[in-house]
Amino acid sequence: MKEILITNDDGFESEGLKALKEALSPLGRVTIVAPTMNKSACGHSLTLSRPLRFVEIDDDFFKLDNGTPSDCIYLALHALYKEDKKPDLIVSGINKGANMGEDITYSGTAAGAMEGAIHHIPSFSISQVCKDRCQNIEELGFELAKEVAYEIAKKILEGNFPLGERKFLNVNVPPVKKDECKGYKITKAGYRVYGNDAHLHRNPRGEEYYWLGLHPLRWIPKGDKMCDFEAVANGFVSITPIHLDMTSHSDIERLKEWIK
């Protein structure tokens, strides 16, 4: 039986996590290790300043007390699996909201798959894009995302993972019903446009504090129409290959001249 390890950054009670388990259970034994609380935008962080504890929720279902998605994968591989029997697949999601462009660097969802890639296990992250920040995810549902997760996982478990070491797939599902989806498109990470959505407030004692909001999904279009934002906006499932080597290789020779 195939072994599948899943996590997320929305917390162990997330409907997207439950949907992912439902989608992947026909393909093998699914083990869940997820954060106790929402860890959106925690990036690829590990917890080094306090101990972490597994709390068993059900068979093959654990929450990691105040851990991050990266903690969940890192510790699950150490504590729940033998050295010679690692999972055949790691999946992170289904996230509520997009993870495209430079948001990938912030994303706890992408980080869960990134941690899997570091440990040489085929991995992908999957996110359900919403039309806007107010869209009711229950109204949209996860049926399309579940189908996408199943199809990609099945292809990988059949021995057909298309990427090399330290690479993973970042998948974004458009905010449409199953019969409205136009198919799959292989994309590159787009050029995200950011603003400042920090809101200043005062607590009852008169002390100032800030609450960070959500930026609208804006990007700079490119002529080739190959980015993740454009694919999703046009009704396609976006699949972006991501690699962990962040070196700007094209600048190495120029920097050698610059440093002389």
C-alpha positions as CSV (number, residue, x, y, z in Angstrom):
1,M,0.0,0.0,0.0
2,K,1.2,3.5,-0.9
3,E,2.0,5.8,2.0
4,I,0.8,9.4,1.7
5,L,1.6,12.2,4.2
6,I,-0.4,15.4,4.1
7,T,-0.3,18.7,6.0
8,N,-1.6,22.3,5.5
9,D,-1.2,25.8,6.9
10,D,-4.9,26.4,7.7
11,G,-4.9,24.2,10.7
12,F,-6.0,20.7,11.5
13,E,-9.8,21.5,11.5
14,S,-9.7,23.0,7.9
15,E,-12.3,21.8,5.5
16,G,-9.6,21.8,2.8
17,L,-7.5,19.3,4.7
18,K,-10.5,17.0,5.1
19,A,-11.3,17.3,1.4
20,L,-7.7,16.4,0.6
21,K,-7.8,13.3,2.7
22,E,-11.1,12.2,1.0
23,A,-9.5,12.7,-2.4
24,L,-6.3,10.8,-1.7
25,S,-7.6,7.9,0.5
26,P,-8.5,5.7,-2.5
27,L,-4.8,5.8,-3.5
28,G,-3.2,4.6,-0.2
29,R,-2.8,5.0,3.5
30,V,-3.1,8.7,4.3
31,T,-1.4,10.1,7.4
32,I,-2.3,13.7,8.5
33,V,0.1,15.9,10.6
34,A,-1.2,19.4,10.6
35,P,-0.7,22.6,12.7
36,T,-3.0,23.2,15.7
37,M,-3.9,26.7,14.5
38,N,-3.8,28.7,11.3
39,K,-0.2,29.3,10.1
40,S,-0.9,31.2,6.9
41,A,2.1,33.1,5.6
42,C,4.6,31.5,8.0
43,G,6.8,30.6,5.1
44,H,9.4,27.8,5.4
45,S,9.9,28.2,9.1
46,L,10.9,25.7,11.8
47,T,10.2,26.1,15.5
48,L,13.4,26.2,17.4
49,S,12.5,28.2,20.5
50,R,10.0,25.8,22.2
51,P,9.2,22.1,22.3
52,L,6.6,20.6,20.0
53,R,4.1,17.8,20.8
54,F,2.1,15.4,18.7
55,V,-1.6,15.3,19.7
56,E,-3.5,12.3,18.3
57,I,-6.9,13.2,16.9
58,D,-7.8,9.9,15.3
59,D,-6.1,7.0,13.6
60,D,-3.3,8.3,11.4
61,F,-4.3,11.9,12.3
62,F,-2.2,14.2,14.4
63,K,-2.1,17.9,15.2
64,L,1.3,19.3,16.0
65,D,0.8,21.7,19.0
66,N,1.6,25.2,17.7
67,G,3.9,23.8,14.9
68,T,4.3,25.1,11.4
69,P,3.7,23.0,8.2
70,S,7.5,22.6,7.9
71,D,7.6,21.3,11.5
72,C,4.8,18.9,10.7
73,I,6.7,17.3,7.8
74,Y,10.1,17.4,9.4
75,L,9.0,15.8,12.6
76,A,6.5,13.3,11.0
77,L,9.4,11.9,8.9
78,H,11.5,11.5,12.0
79,A,8.8,10.2,14.5
80,L,6.2,8.4,12.4
81,Y,8.2,6.7,9.7
82,K,11.1,4.3,9.8
83,E,14.3,5.4,8.1
84,D,13.9,2.8,5.3
85,K,10.2,3.4,4.9
86,K,9.4,7.0,4.1
87,P,6.1,8.2,2.5
88,D,5.7,7.7,-1.2
89,L,4.2,11.2,-1.6
90,I,3.7,14.4,0.4
91,V,0.9,16.8,-0.3
92,S,0.2,20.1,1.4
93,G,-3.3,21.7,1.2
94,I,-6.0,22.2,0.1
95,N,-5.3,25.8,1.0
96,K,-8.1,28.3,1.1
97,G,-6.8,31.0,-1.2
98,A,-4.1,31.4,-3.8
99,N,-0.4,30.8,-3.6
100,M,1.0,32.3,-6.8
101,G,3.9,34.4,-7.8
102,E,6.1,35.7,-5.0
103,D,3.4,34.6,-2.5
104,I,5.1,31.2,-2.8
105,T,7.9,32.5,-0.5
106,Y,5.4,33.5,2.2
107,S,3.2,30.4,1.9
108,G,3.1,27.8,4.6
109,T,1.3,25.5,2.2
110,A,4.1,25.6,-0.3
111,A,6.6,25.2,2.6
112,G,5.0,21.8,3.5
113,A,5.8,20.5,0.0
114,M,9.2,22.2,0.1
115,E,10.1,20.3,3.2
116,G,9.2,17.1,1.4
117,A,11.4,18.0,-1.5
118,I,14.3,18.6,0.8
119,H,13.9,15.0,2.0
120,H,13.8,13.7,-1.5
121,I,10.1,12.7,-1.5
122,P,7.8,13.6,-4.4
123,S,5.7,16.5,-3.2
124,F,3.2,19.0,-4.3
125,S,1.2,21.9,-2.7
126,I,-2.4,22.6,-3.8
127,S,-4.5,25.8,-3.3
128,Q,-8.1,26.7,-4.1
129,V,-8.1,30.2,-5.4
130,C,-11.0,32.4,-4.4
131,K,-12.7,35.1,-6.6
132,D,-12.1,37.6,-3.8
133,R,-11.3,37.7,-0.2
134,C,-15.0,37.5,0.7
135,Q,-15.9,34.5,-1.4
136,N,-17.6,31.8,0.7
137,I,-15.4,28.7,0.2
138,E,-18.3,26.4,1.2
139,E,-20.3,27.8,-1.7
140,L,-17.5,27.2,-4.1
141,G,-16.6,23.8,-2.6
142,F,-13.5,21.7,-3.1
143,E,-14.8,19.2,-5.7
144,L,-12.6,20.5,-8.5
145,A,-9.6,20.7,-6.2
146,K,-10.2,17.2,-4.9
147,E,-10.3,15.9,-8.5
148,V,-7.1,17.7,-9.4
149,A,-5.3,16.4,-6.2
150,Y,-6.4,12.9,-7.0
151,E,-5.3,13.0,-10.6
152,I,-1.9,14.5,-9.9
153,A,-1.2,12.2,-6.9
154,K,-2.3,9.1,-8.9
155,K,0.2,10.0,-11.7
156,I,3.0,10.5,-9.2
157,L,2.3,7.3,-7.3
158,E,2.3,5.4,-10.6
159,G,6.0,6.2,-10.7
160,N,5.8,9.2,-12.9
161,F,7.1,12.2,-10.9
162,P,8.5,14.6,-13.5
163,L,10.9,16.6,-11.4
164,G,14.5,16.1,-10.1
165,E,15.9,16.5,-6.6
166,R,14.8,19.5,-4.5
167,K,11.9,20.4,-6.7
168,F,8.1,20.3,-6.1
169,L,4.9,21.2,-7.9
170,N,2.8,24.2,-6.8
171,V,-0.8,23.8,-7.9
172,N,-3.5,26.5,-8.0
173,V,-7.1,25.6,-8.8
174,P,-9.3,28.3,-10.4
175,P,-12.4,29.5,-8.6
176,V,-14.8,27.7,-10.9
177,K,-17.0,24.6,-10.8
178,K,-15.7,21.3,-12.2
179,D,-17.5,21.5,-15.5
180,E,-16.2,25.1,-16.0
181,C,-12.5,24.2,-15.7
182,K,-10.6,24.4,-19.0
183,G,-7.9,21.9,-18.1
184,Y,-4.3,22.1,-16.9
185,K,-1.6,24.5,-17.9
186,I,2.1,24.3,-17.0
187,T,3.1,27.8,-15.8
188,K,5.9,29.9,-14.3
189,A,5.5,31.9,-11.1
190,G,4.1,35.3,-12.0
191,Y,5.1,38.8,-11.1
192,R,3.0,39.7,-8.0
193,V,2.1,43.3,-7.3
194,Y,2.1,44.3,-3.7
195,G,0.6,47.2,-1.8
196,N,0.4,48.0,1.9
197,D,-2.6,46.8,3.7
198,A,-1.5,47.4,7.3
199,H,-4.3,48.8,9.5
200,L,-3.5,51.0,12.5
201,H,-5.8,50.5,15.6
202,R,-5.7,51.2,19.3
203,N,-6.5,48.8,22.1
204,P,-8.7,49.8,25.1
205,R,-5.6,51.1,26.9
206,G,-4.8,53.5,24.0
207,E,-1.8,51.5,22.8
208,E,-1.3,51.4,19.0
209,Y,-1.1,48.1,17.1
210,Y,-1.2,47.0,13.5
211,W,-3.2,44.3,11.8
212,L,-2.0,43.1,8.4
213,G,-4.6,42.6,5.8
214,L,-4.8,40.8,2.5
215,H,-3.6,42.2,-0.8
216,P,-5.8,41.8,-3.9
217,L,-4.5,39.4,-6.5
218,R,-2.7,41.8,-8.9
219,W,0.1,40.9,-11.2
220,I,2.1,42.3,-14.2
221,P,1.1,40.3,-17.3
222,K,3.8,39.0,-19.6
223,G,3.5,38.6,-23.3
224,D,3.8,34.8,-23.3
225,K,0.7,34.4,-21.0
226,M,2.5,31.6,-19.2
227,C,2.3,32.7,-15.6
228,D,0.2,31.1,-12.8
229,F,-2.0,34.2,-12.4
230,E,-3.1,34.3,-16.0
231,A,-3.7,30.6,-16.2
232,V,-6.1,30.7,-13.2
233,A,-7.8,33.9,-14.4
234,N,-8.6,32.1,-17.6
235,G,-10.1,29.0,-15.9
236,F,-7.1,26.7,-16.0
237,V,-5.5,24.7,-13.2
238,S,-2.0,26.1,-12.9
239,I,0.9,23.7,-12.2
240,T,4.2,25.4,-11.6
241,P,7.5,23.5,-11.1
242,I,9.4,25.1,-8.2
243,H,13.1,24.5,-7.3
244,L,14.8,25.3,-4.0
245,D,18.0,26.7,-5.6
246,M,17.4,30.5,-5.4
247,T,20.7,31.4,-6.9
248,S,20.5,33.9,-9.7
249,H,22.8,31.9,-12.1
250,S,22.6,34.5,-14.9
251,D,24.2,37.1,-12.6
252,I,27.2,35.1,-11.4
253,E,29.6,36.2,-14.2
254,R,28.5,39.8,-13.9
255,L,29.1,39.7,-10.1
256,K,32.6,38.3,-10.6
257,E,33.5,41.3,-12.7
258,W,31.7,43.7,-10.2
259,I,33.6,42.4,-7.2
260,K,37.1,42.9,-8.7
